[in-house]
Amino acid sequence: GPDRGLVSERAALLATKTKIDLKDDFSVQRMEASDIGSDPGRLIDEVQSISLFGGDRLIWVRNAGNERGLMDAVSALAGMDMGSSHILIEAGDLKKGGGLRKIVEASKSALAVPCYSDDSRSIQALIVEVFGAAKLTIECDARLRLTQLLGRDRLASRGELRKLALYCLGRN
């Protein structure tokens, strides 16, 4: 989707769902889509590699678009047995029915997760979530004003709200 922060946040959430230790460099391979675009076989090689100490592997590809090499690699993998490997691809705003999105949506073993830009309702939910986690409440007028100021990037909005919550801790 167009909100890079939301894409990144959802990718991190999905990565935790794999139950793979994300701090283990032997189990997690982080790559840029441009690396695969110039060498499509690299993604296939990573999927077929076995972790040094065994167990599942996560290949996390960031900044994907409709690079021909990446699309070729994902197409080839769509029909392959992934074994104990998982692929997570963070992409920008991909048009419906085109390129990488079309390949993933057509695959029986892949899932595309849309990440639409935040609207006022989702921003308000984020405000309530962040302030609730800090055990703080916010008045309606203040929440509405914050809603007007936030929303272009989910991670930036979350970061600003956390700073505000930290500033408000211990105040009456």
Phi, psi and omega in degrees: 000177183285341181268096182302323179296317179293320177301313180296318180297315180292323178297317179298320177296314178297323179298321178293332180292341179286345182067017177271137178292110185288349177267355181272105182292346177277339181257340182241124177248113179264133183220155171265145180301327180296330176296323181281326179303324180274344180213078185302331180292341182297319179296317179296318177300317180296319180296322183276351179287151178257137178299143183306319182251018179081177179092180182288156178235151176237125174253113187251112183255127182248158175060043181277153174217224180252047177294131183303315181298318178295316179297320178298317181293316180294322177299316179295323182285338183301329181258003184263157171282122183278352181059232182260018181260145175237142176244131177236120183243120174268122181232160176281207183281097181267132181291144180296134177078013181228149170053228184300318180300318180296318180296314182293315182294332180279342183282143177278345184248015182230163182219132175255128180250113179289143179231084181282154178300149179294139170255181184299326180294315181289329176293318178296321177297322178295318178300312180297319180298309183294315180290324177297320178296330178269005181059042178241154173243161181223136179291155184302314181298319179293321179295318179296320178295317177298322179301324179288333185269341186251168167126350181282331182215122185300315181294322177294317178298314179299318180297316179295320179293322177295321177297316179296317178298318178298317179298324184275347181302134177082001178261151178267000000 
